[in-house]
Amino acid sequence: MKNNPELKSDLIDTKKQKDIKIALRQSFINHCDINIKVSGTAATLSGKTISLHQKEEAENIVAKTPGIWHVNNELKLNF
């Protein structure tokens, strides 16, 4: 059986996504409405957050995840 680079990449992306979810859960951020998608070294945040501070803090947390080099912060503010 040959190694499948796409499968290995998907597993790595899934691991990074789980790491991000854990980090957000451990923070003070209301993470319930935040969706995360990881592709290679980029992570995209979508969904809603309750303040600009939480939006920026979520981005900072994701940027500290090993293997993530770029964060696309598409979070919307939900006042």
N, C-alpha and C positions, 0 to 999 in steps of 0.2 A: 504494500500500500504506500503510495507516494504522499508526501506532505502537501497539503492544500494551503497555499499562502492566503487565500481569501478567507478560509475557515479560521486560520490562526489569527488573522487580522480582526475578524468578527469577535473572536473570543477575547482578544486584548481590548477592543472597544467596549465590550460588555463589562469587563473588569473595571475599566476606567469609569464607566457610567455608574456602576455600583459604588465605587470609591467616592464619587461626587455626591451621590445620594446620601451616603453615610455622613460625609462632612457637612452637608446642608442640615441633616437631622440633628447633628451635634451642635449646631449654631443656634442663635436666637431667632433666625429667620423663619417666617411662616412659609414652609417649603411645600405645603400641600398642593398648591396650584402652579408649581414649577415643573416643567418638563425638560428633560435633558436628552440630547442626542449627541453621540460621539462618533466621529469619523476620522480615524487616524490621529493626528495631533490637534484636531479642532473639536471644540465642544460648542453646541448651540443650546442656549437657554430660551425657552418660550413659555408662555403662560402669563400669569398675573402675580404681582406683588403689591403690598399695601403702601409702600413708600419708596421714594427715590433712594434713600439710604439703604434699604433692604435690597433694592435692585443692584446697587453698586457693590454691596457686601457679597451678594451671591456671585457676582462676577469675580471678585477678589478671591473668594474661596475656590471657585472652579479653576482660576488661573494658577493656584498653588498645587493643583493635582499633578503628580508626576506623569510626564508624557503629554500633558496638554500645553501647547504653545500658543494657541489662539482661542479666544472666547468670542463667540457671536452672541451678544446680549440682546435678544429680541423680547425681553420681558416688558409687559405693559403695566402701567400703574392702575390700580383698582382702588380708588379712594372710598 
